[in-house]
Amino acid sequence: MVFTVSAQVVGFIGSLCLLLFGMNMLSDGIQKGAGSGLQKLVSKITENRFYSVLTGIGVTALIQSSGATTVMVVSFVNAEILSLEQAIGVIFGANIGTTVTAWIVSFFGFNFSISAAAVPLFGFGYILKYLKKHKIHNFADCFMGFALLFMGLGLLKESLTLGPAVSQIFMIISGFGIFGIILGVLIGAVITALIHSSSAMTAIVLTMAANGTLSWKLSAAIVLGSNIGSTIDAVMSSFRASTNAKRTAAVHVAFNVLGTFLALLVFEPFLSLIDFIVPETPSANITTHIAMLHTVFNLCATLLFIPFVNQIANLVRKFVPDSIKESDSHYHLPAILPYSRISADLYTVQIHAEISKMATKVMEMFDAIGNSFFNPEQADEVNENVSNLENFIDEMNVSITDFLQKCSRLPNANSYDRDNFSRLIHITDSLENLSDETCSLMHTANKYITNKNYDLTDERTKELTDYLELVRVFFEQACTFFTMGISENEKNYSEVIESKIDDTKHCLKKASRKRIENGGDVKKELRYIDMVRKIERAGDCIWTIVQAI
């Protein structure tokens, strides 16, 4: 007896793990095949709440996890890519999108021979792995994941054929009336939080209901509870995040808890509505009833709350006030570490924003140096500020590069993603090199400017500031190309600018040597030449960035 129970428990754990692994592989396969499609989907999020909801539905339907979507949303709010209002809409949509899994399990898992479909699907997916010429191999994991999902579901059905004693326990819980329903909600919430997947919890409920272990009412209660448990990922991802990220997680929890509470208030009429929508009785087709309940519940909750997005945002701002923290001079990457169920290219949106911030810091260094020529009394202060900016950019380079390397190792990263991440690492490193050259230039300029013989009206000052402005404008163009993209004509024009920077260096150095030959201040001219050389090297760094874009 003990051996039988132990074997059944081990079998259940193994089949559940296979089911979760299949879901992960299916998600990874879809995302590999989608390529940059998910990134484009996220980019369409606007202040329009309905677009946000549709985005949440689309992304969650693809990656098969509302928890993963909300982690992404919390991460994007933390990085200030999404506003709180936009995030609320995506969260609403994510709850609808997660119901797709219930329909997949209900339709394929109980209306077809799973074992007959799983093996051919896995074989077909395995063959696709070797068709790399047509890029169709990116969908290989999709088919193999479907096959493993079917296998896991089949084993789950066998392992959840519980004995009469266990079935009696669930019957007793069902007989508790409203208290049994509340207990079912708690069971669904706790188990979902433990396995981090409302989709897997729904599959378990569908299987147990199909086996006759769970009643219609108790199944409905557990599914409602799984919506609460699914918020665990968003809550965990908001730890040490910004205040707005914490607000986003709070909205997710409040939305799911309040929606479940309202559903419990009208529990019997709600079930009657599902019975009316689905033609057959619950006993005849309980899996369809459960899938429909999951969908209708999330649709109704979204329709109920979507008109009040702005009010919800204002309310949560009052309950989660801005925290007063001391300013931190060190960089912290506002990104959640790569989550295995999120498409790799979605991180490109966030990293692009961080690299743009890095470029802005470098631009601040350029502006500070340019201004110091006209305000020599502030040169020492500017020199210190530029040094601090350079240290901050070094920290940004380390954090962003490390994050991109983690992203490139994600299981759902395809060859295009890895090439893109490698390109972004190259751009980040070039920006760091540019900051080094700019900081070195400021140290030399500081000695030049603070010299007692420094003359603002001197021709050399105008030559240096004009040359620095030429490079600064070139960098400004490179930043625009990084954000908007670059055409072949623009790249050719950039090459012309780079050549002009090189030619200007030779002209300025030649003029300086002539001044030395004519008895000019050798020390001052050498510093002048050193600055010209460093400005030109900054131009080389910018040209490297343009080539990588």
Secondary structure by P-SEA (a helix, b strand, c coil): caaaaaaaaaaaaaaaaaaaaaaaaaaaaaaaaacaaaaaaaaaccccaaaaaaaaaaaaaaaccaaaaaaaaaaaaaaccccaaaaaaaaaaaaaaaaaaaaaaaaaacccccccccaaaaaaaaaaccccccccccaaaaaaaaaaaaaaaaaaaaaacccaaaaaaaaaaaacaaaaaaaaaaaaaaaaaaaccaaaaaaaaaaaaaaccccaaaaaaaaaaaaaaaaaaaaaaaccccaaaaaaaaaaaaaaaaaaaaaaaaaaaaaaaaaaaccccccccaaaaaaaaaaaaaaaaaaacccaaaaaaaaaaaaccbbbbcccccccccccccccccccccaaaaaaaaaaaaaaaaaaaaaaaaaaaacccaaaaaaaaaaaaaaaaaaaaaaaaaaaaaaaacccccaaaaaaaaaaaaaaaaaaaaaaaaaaaaaaaaaaaaccccccccaaaaaaaaaaaaaaaaaaaaaaaaaccccaaaaaaaaaaaaaaaaaaaaaaaaaaaaaaacccaaaaaaaaaaaaaaaaaaaaaaaaaaac
